[in-house]
Amino acid sequence: MKIRTTTPSQEFVTDLKLKGFKVIKIEPTAKGYIEYTRRDFYKMALVKGKVKVHQANEHFVFEGAYLRFSNPHLPYSSEVLSKNYEGYACFFIEEFLNPGRHSKSLQQSPIFRIGAAPAVELNERQWDSMADIFERLLSEQDQNHDFKVDIIRTYITLLIQEALKMDSFQADKPYQKAPLRITARFLELIEQQYPIVSPDRPVQLRTAMDFARHLSVHVNYLNRMVKDTTGKTSTEHIAERVVGEAKALLKHTDWNISEIAHALGFEYPNYFNAFFKKRTGAIPKSFRQ
């Protein structure tokens, strides 16, 4: 039998980034080898069936009813092994769930952090409860009213909270492998610096070298571990988080550009302007306006 390979279409990704979320129902006849490169979204999937997942140089086989989690940092692929495979999937970006990102990052959550258990088995009662939330998400997705976004955000938050309550998550596997352990600690250090609450308290770790020193490893080793795990360099991760925080500060504070540049670790405002424009296509002042 020929295995069908599927990846998210550009139209799907564009629509997801525009709306901030996407919910789909997986048909009972779903087959194939689903390959995702690293994407800028989180995913929660409620599934019945048997599947083999390849993620961060590890392999897992899930069978029965389970809830699976994926974060933007880990590329993965899934091969359906059972005749019957069905369920739901919810995709969302962090900015949708946490507007402005002035709250704890999802990647620090027990269910989304690197090294956490990638899935949890469900009993029949848990399946029915989760399926009900996904059905409500599907229904709300097709509605058109002023409170649609808030309701969908609430349902996704409810899914995460229900997952956190499951006792199975108390048995998270530890960071046993060096790439996972170093990468997880590196990403945690990035998030610990945010959100910035005052221009007088700038970030302390700005470059890959700064993080390597803090972790007591050579910068080349850090880069290799992070790259092997996530497909991106440590510098790329740092830059993306700085851009995210810069956007939040430009939107939600009245700090001037010089104050924001200083808070983000830039010695001069013009360095910050060039950095921001290179990654967003706009200078900070234009973005704020």
N, C-alpha and C positions, 0 to 999 in steps of 0.2 A: 504494500500500500504506500502510495506517495504521500509524504508528510507536507502539509500546506504550511508555509511560513507567512506570518503576518506581523506587521509593525504598524504603529499609529500613523495614519495618513497625515499629510501636512495640513489638510483641512481640519482634521480632528484636533491637532495640536494648536492651530491658530484659533479655533473656536474656544478651546479650553483656556488659553491665555487671555482671550478677550473677556470671557465671562468669569473666569476664575475657578470654574468647576465643571464637571461633566459626570453624568451617571448613566450607566448602560446596564442592560440585562443580557446575561450570557445565555445563549440558546442551548437547549439540552443536547443538540447535535454538534456543539462546538468541537472542532478538532484542530490539530496542527501544532506547529512549533512557533510560539510567540516570542519574538526577540525584541527587547527594548535596549537601546543604548541609554546612556544616562540622560534623564529628562529633568526638566525643571518643575516637576510636580510630585506630589505624594499620591499614594494609591492605597485604598482599602478594598479587598475583594472577599466576598462571601461566596464560598464555592462548595459544591458537592461533586466528588469524583476523585480521580487519581492523577497526579501531575508530578513531574520531575522538574525541580527548579535549580538553575545554576546561578550562583550569586557570589561575588567576591572570592572566586577560586574555591568555593565550596558547593556541595551538591546536597539537595534535600529531596525526599520523596514524601508527599502528603497524600493521604487517602482518607475518604470519608467526608465529613462535614467540617469545615475549618474556616477561620478568618485569617487572611494573609495581609501583610503590610509591606509596603515598599517606600523608600525615601529617594529623594533626587540624587543622592550621592553614589548609590550603588547600581551599576548596570546589571541587568539580569536577563535570563531567558527562561521560558517555561515550555515543557513538552507534555502535552496531554497524553496520558497512558491508558485511560479507561474509555469504554464505549460510551458511557453517559457522563457528561460533564456540563454542569449548569450552575447558575448563580447570578451574582451582581458584582459590579465594580464601580467604585466612586473615585474619581480623580479630582484633585484640587491643588491649587498653589497656595503657598503660605500667606501671601499678601491678601488672599481672599479671606482666609480664616482669621488672620491677625492683621487687620488694616493698620498700617504704620509700623508694624512689628515692634511696638513698644510693649512687649510681653515676652515671656519665656519662649524660646524657639522650639518648634516641633521636633527638631533633631535631637533635643535633649530629653524628649519624652521616652519613657520606658519601652514604648512599642515602636518607635521610629529611630531610636539611636542606633548607630553602627555597632554591631555585636549583639543586639537584642534578638530574642527568638523571632524568626521571620513569620511564624504563624502559630495559631492556637487552635486546638481541636474543640469542637462544639458538641454539646448534647442536643437532643431534639428540641428541648425547651429554648435553649440559647439560640439555635438556628431560627426558630419561629420568631423569636423576639427581634433578632437582627434583620431577618427578611422583611418584617413589618416596617422597620425604619427605612430600608432600601426602597420598598414599594412606595412609601410616602415621599421619598426623595424623587423617585421617577415621576410620580404624579405632579409634584410641585414644580419640577423642571419644565413641564409643559404649560404651566400657568403664566398669566401675564397680569400682575398686579403690583402695587407699590411695595408690598412687604415680602415679595418672593425671595429676594437675596437674604434677608434676615432670617427667614424661616429655613432656608436651605443651610445657611451657616449654623443654625441651631441644631438641625438634624445631624450634620456632620460632626459637630461637637459632641452630640449625644452618642454617636457611634464610637467615638474615641473614648468617652467616659465609660461606656459599657464594656469596652475591651479592657480598659485599665482595671475594672472591677473583677475580672475573671482571675480566679486563683492560679490558673496555669502560668500567668505572667510572673508569679513569684519565683518561678524556676528558670528565669532567663539564663541562657548559657553565658559564661564569662568570656571576656576578651582573651582567648587562648592564643591566637595567632598574632605574631608581631605586627603584620600590616594592619589588622583590625584594631589592635590595641593602641598602636601609635596614632592611627588615623582618628580613632574615636577621641583620644585625649586631645589631639590637635584641634578638632572641630569644637570640642567642649571649651577649650581655651579661647577660641575665637568668640564664641557666644557669651562667655563670661564677661567680656568687655562691653557688651551691649545690653540694653539701650544706654546711650549716653544721656545723662540727666543734667549735666552742667558743662558749659564751655571751659570751665576751670578745672575739669577732671577729664583730660584727654586720654585716649587709649595709650597703653604702655607697650603693647606688642604690635608692631606695625609691619615688619617684614618677615619673610620665611626664616631668615637668620635669627631674628628675635625669638621666634617660636622654637626654633631648634635649640637655642641656648637654654630656654626655659625648660625644655623637655630633656636636656642633657644628652642630645644626640647631634650628630653631624648634619648639617643642612642637606647634604646630598642624600643621606639615608632617609631623612624625613620626606624629601621630595619623592624618593623612590617608593616608600611605603604608601604615601598618599596617592600617588599616581597609579600604583598597582591595584589599589583598592577601589578608587573612585573614577579613574580615567582622567582626572584633572590634576594639575600640579597644585602644590600648596599655595603658590602665588596667585593662581586663579581663584582659589577658594577665598583667600584674603580679600582680593579685589572685589569679588562679587558681594561679599558681606559689607565692605566699606560703601559700595554703591547703594546697597539696600538701606543702610543707615543714613547715608547722605540724603537720599530721597525722603526718608521719614522726617529728618530734621528740617529739610527745606519746606515740606508740606505742613508740619505740625508745630513748628516753633517760629518765634520772631527773631531768632539769632541772625546776625548779619553773616555774610559769606566768609569773612575773615574768622569769625568765631567758630563757625562750622568746620572750616579748614583746620584750624588749630585743634579742635576737639577730636578730629579724625586722624590726627598725627602728621599733618602736612606742615612743613616749615614755613612755606609761603602760600598765600591764596592763589597765585597764578599756577602753582604746581597742582593744586586741587582743581582749578578750572580746567586745566589740560587733561588731567586724569578723568574727570567726570565727563567731559565732552567726548573723549576717545571711546568711552564705554556706553554712553547713552545717546550721543549725537547732538546734545544740547549743552550749553553752558549752564551752571547752576542758577544764575539769575533768570534765564529764560524758562527753565524747568519750573521754578517757583511761580513765575507769572502764569 
